[in-house]
Amino acid sequence: MKLAIHGYGATGHYVHELAPDAVVAVIDKTKTADQVPSYGTLAEMTESVDAIIDFSHPSLLPDLLDYGIKTKTPLVIATTGFSEAELQTIRDASTQIPIFQSYNMSFGIAMMQQLLKTLVPLAGAFDIELLEKHHNQKVDAPSGTAELLLRTIQDLRDVTPVYERESTREKREANEIGMHSMRGGTIFGEHEVLFAGVDELIEIKHTALSKKVFASGAIKAAEALIQKSAGLYTLETLYTQEDSHVIN
């Protein structure tokens, strides 16, 4: 397998560290990669690759999708902070090439989603709150993973997200789900779903101890994706045996 890394920040470095023999090119405006060809843009890359792993920035999405479609290259998109319009362009592109897009590459988050699918239908009398914590350099809030978990809950229960309570002085409504973000230090990523009932609490929590977990997940996703037909894949659908589970 031959990979290109699009975006050479901390997680991109870990991809290179974990799969040094697979990475044949790095695309980043700094062109700082060692021992591998580096390019400022995808258009400059001369290597042919089996997949591109993207840990860059939403502003670079048009170039990434254009290149993927033009060269029929599978894309692992791990960048966060996309708008709904940008997500739609990803869905549109997936009709032509295989794309894996997730706000979190961790298998632990996929397990957390499965736990929520079991617990939410059983917890109708419980209030639900969602808390995420990240490092002080993260610019988007709430995190993409928090939004992913929110959508999982919304698929199972009619809840309305509340992103701040300071502007109102009212009691909490039963159909609300509070979305809380904390930023500080070097927290890699922590997500917690709280179910608050009468005199009892249930908490589901996932903590990433290193960004390597995201890099490892992206590499595994690339390995699986190159065997797939065109479509939009997630952690829940990429590793199934039948392409009938592909989301288009």
C-alpha positions in Angstrom: 0.0 0.0 0.0 1.3 3.5 -1.0 0.0 6.4 1.0 0.1 10.2 0.8 -0.4 12.3 3.9 -2.3 15.5 3.3 -1.6 17.8 6.2 1.6 17.2 8.2 0.7 18.3 11.7 1.1 16.1 14.9 -1.3 13.4 13.7 0.2 13.4 10.2 3.6 12.9 11.8 2.3 9.9 13.7 0.9 8.3 10.5 4.4 8.6 9.0 5.9 7.2 12.2 3.5 4.2 12.3 3.7 3.4 8.5 7.1 4.6 7.3 7.3 2.2 4.4 3.8 2.9 3.2 4.1 6.7 3.1 5.5 7.8 -0.2 4.6 11.5 -0.2 3.6 14.3 2.1 1.5 17.4 1.1 1.8 20.3 3.4 2.5 24.0 2.8 5.6 23.8 5.1 7.2 21.0 3.1 9.0 19.9 6.2 8.8 16.1 5.9 12.0 14.2 6.2 13.1 11.2 4.0 10.0 11.4 1.8 9.1 13.7 -1.1 7.2 16.8 0.2 4.9 19.1 -1.8 3.0 22.3 -1.1 -0.1 21.1 -2.9 -1.6 17.9 -4.2 -1.3 19.3 -7.8 2.5 19.2 -7.4 2.6 15.5 -6.3 4.1 13.2 -8.9 3.8 9.9 -7.0 0.9 7.5 -7.7 -0.8 6.4 -4.4 -3.4 3.9 -3.3 -5.0 6.3 -0.8 -4.7 9.8 0.7 -5.0 10.3 4.4 -6.2 13.8 5.2 -5.4 15.6 8.5 -5.4 19.1 7.1 -8.0 21.9 7.2 -11.5 22.4 5.8 -10.3 25.1 3.4 -8.3 22.5 1.5 -11.3 20.2 0.9 -12.0 21.4 -2.6 -8.4 20.6 -3.8 -8.6 17.2 -2.0 -11.9 16.2 -3.6 -10.9 17.4 -7.0 -7.6 15.5 -6.9 -9.4 12.3 -5.6 -12.0 12.4 -8.3 -9.5 13.2 -11.1 -7.1 10.4 -10.2 -9.8 8.0 -8.8 -7.8 7.9 -5.5 -9.6 6.7 -2.3 -9.7 9.4 0.5 -9.5 9.0 4.2 -10.8 12.3 5.5 -10.1 12.9 9.2 -10.2 16.6 9.2 -12.8 18.2 11.5 -14.8 21.4 11.5 -16.7 21.0 8.2 -19.9 23.0 7.5 -23.0 21.2 6.3 -22.3 22.5 2.7 -18.8 21.0 2.8 -20.1 17.7 4.1 -22.5 17.7 1.2 -19.6 18.1 -1.3 -18.0 15.0 0.4 -21.2 13.0 -0.1 -21.4 14.2 -3.7 -17.8 13.1 -4.4 -18.4 9.7 -2.8 -20.6 8.8 -5.7 -17.4 8.6 -7.8 -14.7 7.4 -5.4 -14.6 5.6 -2.1 -14.3 8.0 0.8 -14.0 7.3 4.5 -15.0 10.4 6.5 -15.1 10.5 10.3 -14.6 13.1 13.0 -12.9 10.4 15.1 -10.6 7.6 13.9 -10.8 5.7 17.2 -12.4 2.3 17.4 -13.3 3.2 21.0 -15.6 5.9 19.8 -17.3 3.4 17.5 -17.8 1.1 20.5 -19.2 4.1 22.4 -21.7 4.7 19.6 -22.8 1.0 19.9 -23.2 1.4 23.7 -25.4 4.5 23.1 -27.6 2.6 20.7 -28.3 0.1 23.5 -28.6 2.5 26.4 -30.6 5.5 24.9 -33.8 3.5 24.2 -33.7 2.2 27.8 -33.1 5.6 29.4 -36.2 7.6 28.4 -36.7 9.0 31.9 -33.0 10.2 32.1 -31.7 13.6 31.2 -28.8 13.5 28.8 -25.7 15.8 28.8 -22.6 15.6 26.6 -19.2 16.9 27.6 -16.1 17.1 25.6 -12.6 18.2 26.5 -9.7 19.1 24.2 -6.3 20.9 24.1 -6.1 24.7 24.1 -5.1 24.8 20.4 -8.4 23.4 19.1 -10.4 26.0 17.4 -13.8 24.4 16.8 -16.4 23.7 19.5 -18.1 21.5 20.2 -15.8 18.9 18.7 -16.8 17.0 15.6 -16.8 13.8 17.7 -19.3 15.4 20.1 -21.6 16.2 17.2 -21.2 12.6 15.9 -22.3 11.3 19.3 -25.2 13.8 19.3 -26.4 12.5 16.0 -26.2 9.0 17.3 -28.5 10.0 20.2 -30.8 12.0 18.0 -31.4 9.0 15.8 -32.8 7.2 18.9 -34.5 10.0 20.8 -36.1 13.4 20.1 -33.7 15.7 21.8 -32.7 19.4 21.1 -29.1 20.4 21.6 -28.5 23.4 24.0 -25.1 24.9 23.5 -25.3 27.5 26.3 -27.6 28.3 29.2 -26.3 31.7 30.2 -28.8 33.6 28.1 -31.9 32.1 29.7 -33.0 31.6 33.3 -35.3 28.6 32.9 -35.3 25.1 34.2 -34.1 22.4 31.9 -36.6 20.8 29.6 -36.9 17.1 29.3 -36.1 17.0 25.6 -32.9 19.0 25.9 -29.3 17.6 25.6 -26.7 20.0 27.0 -23.5 20.3 24.9 -20.5 21.4 26.9 -16.9 22.1 25.7 -13.8 22.6 27.7 -10.4 23.6 26.4 -7.0 23.5 28.2 -3.5 22.2 28.3 -2.7 19.2 26.0 -5.8 17.1 26.4 -5.9 14.8 23.4 -9.6 14.2 23.5 -12.2 13.2 26.1 -15.9 12.6 25.5 -18.5 11.8 28.1 -22.2 11.2 27.9 -24.1 11.6 31.2 -27.5 10.0 31.8 -29.0 11.7 34.9 -32.0 10.1 36.5 -33.6 10.4 39.9 -30.9 9.6 42.5 -28.7 7.8 40.0 -26.2 8.5 37.2 -24.9 6.5 34.3 -21.7 7.8 32.6 -20.1 6.6 29.4 -16.7 8.0 28.8 -13.9 7.7 26.2 -10.4 9.2 26.7 -7.7 9.3 24.0 -4.3 9.0 25.7 -2.4 9.8 22.5 -2.9 11.1 19.0 -1.4 7.8 17.8 -4.8 6.2 18.2 -6.2 8.5 15.5 -3.2 7.9 13.2 -3.5 4.1 13.7 -7.2 4.2 12.9 -6.6 6.3 9.8 -4.0 3.8 8.5 -6.4 0.8 9.1 -9.2 2.8 7.4 -7.0 3.3 4.3 -6.1 -0.4 4.1 -9.8 -1.3 4.2 -10.9 1.5 1.9 -8.7 0.6 -1.1 -10.7 -2.7 -1.4 -14.1 -0.8 -1.6 -16.2 0.5 -4.4 -17.3 4.2 -4.6 -19.4 5.3 -1.6 -19.2 7.2 1.7 -18.0 5.0 4.6 -17.9 5.5 8.4 -16.5 3.5 11.3 -19.8 1.6 11.4 -19.8 0.7 7.7 -16.2 0.4 6.5 -15.5 -3.0 8.0 -18.7 -4.7 7.0 -18.6 -7.4 4.4 -21.3 -6.1 2.1 -21.3 -2.9 0.2 -25.0 -2.6 0.7 -24.2 -0.9 4.0 -22.5 2.0 2.2 -24.0 5.4 2.8 -24.6 7.4 -0.4 
